[in-house]
Amino acid sequence: MTMFDLLYETAASDTDLLQRNDVLGDIFSIVREVDFDFLSPTREQAQDFVEFVNGKSYGRAEVQEMQDGKFRVLVFIHMPITQHVILSVSGFMLCLSRLFRIDYKGWGSLVQKSEPAKDN
C-alpha cells in the first residue's frame, strides 16, 4: 500500500471516530489527553521511537510489553480533536510510524461533553 493510500485510509478512520464521538455529544474543541497507539515487533524499535518522540517533544511516549511478545507504544498529547487538528496530527503519527517501521493503530480520547471547571 502506498503512503498516499495509508494517509487516505487513516483520515477516513479518524473521521469515522469523530462522527461516533459527535453522536455521543463530544465537544471537539475541548483540550484533552489524546493517546496515539503503536505496535512494534521489537523492544529496540519501540524504544528508538519513544526516545525520538520524547526527545523532539512531539508528545509523552512510553513503552509497554504485551503478552504476545510485541511492544506497545503510547504517545500522549494534550490537545483538542477538531477535525483539522486531529487529522493532521494523526497523519504525522502515521508518517513517523513508517519511518520507524512500527504499526500505527490509531488514536483515542475520552469524550468531553463540557468544559472542565476552572480553579479560582
Solvent accessible surface area in square Angstrom, and as a share of the most:
residue,aa,sasa,rsa
1,M,157,0.70
2,T,83,0.48
3,M,68,0.30
4,F,153,0.64
5,D,62,0.32
6,L,35,0.17
7,L,63,0.31
8,Y,155,0.59
9,E,91,0.41
10,T,22,0.13
11,A,35,0.27
12,A,49,0.38
13,S,63,0.41
14,D,6,0.03
15,T,34,0.20
16,D,70,0.36
17,L,38,0.19
18,L,9,0.04
19,Q,110,0.49
20,R,143,0.52
21,N,11,0.06
22,D,83,0.43
23,V,131,0.75
24,L,99,0.49
25,G,36,0.34
26,D,8,0.04
27,I,73,0.37
28,F,45,0.19
29,S,69,0.44
30,I,4,0.02
31,V,71,0.41
32,R,9,0.03
33,E,87,0.39
34,V,0,0.00
35,D,42,0.22
36,F,0,0.00
37,D,29,0.15
38,F,0,0.00
39,L,42,0.21
40,S,1,0.00
41,P,80,0.50
42,T,59,0.34
43,R,129,0.47
44,E,129,0.58
45,Q,48,0.21
46,A,0,0.00
47,Q,73,0.32
48,D,68,0.35
49,F,0,0.00
50,V,10,0.05
51,E,106,0.47
52,F,66,0.27
53,V,0,0.00
54,N,65,0.33
55,G,64,0.61
56,K,116,0.49
57,S,96,0.62
58,Y,84,0.32
59,G,20,0.20
60,R,124,0.45
61,A,8,0.06
62,E,64,0.28
63,V,40,0.23
64,Q,64,0.29
65,E,106,0.47
66,M,71,0.32
67,Q,194,0.86
68,D,106,0.55
69,G,42,0.41
70,K,91,0.39
71,F,18,0.07
72,R,70,0.26
73,V,0,0.00
74,L,15,0.07
75,V,0,0.00
76,F,34,0.14
77,I,33,0.17
78,H,138,0.62
79,M,12,0.05
80,P,37,0.23
81,I,0,0.00
82,T,48,0.28
83,Q,86,0.38
84,H,159,0.71
85,V,57,0.32
86,I,0,0.00
87,L,43,0.22
88,S,74,0.48
89,V,35,0.20
90,S,0,0.00
91,G,14,0.13
92,F,83,0.34
93,M,2,0.01
94,L,8,0.04
95,C,48,0.29
96,L,6,0.03
97,S,0,0.00
98,R,95,0.35
99,L,134,0.67
100,F,46,0.19
101,R,192,0.70
102,I,2,0.01
103,D,71,0.37
104,Y,27,0.10
105,K,117,0.49
106,G,17,0.16
107,W,19,0.07
108,G,20,0.20
109,S,27,0.17
110,L,143,0.71
111,V,49,0.28
112,Q,41,0.18
113,K,131,0.56
114,S,77,0.50
115,E,115,0.52
116,P,88,0.55
117,A,104,0.81
118,K,175,0.74
119,D,144,0.75
120,N,197,1.01
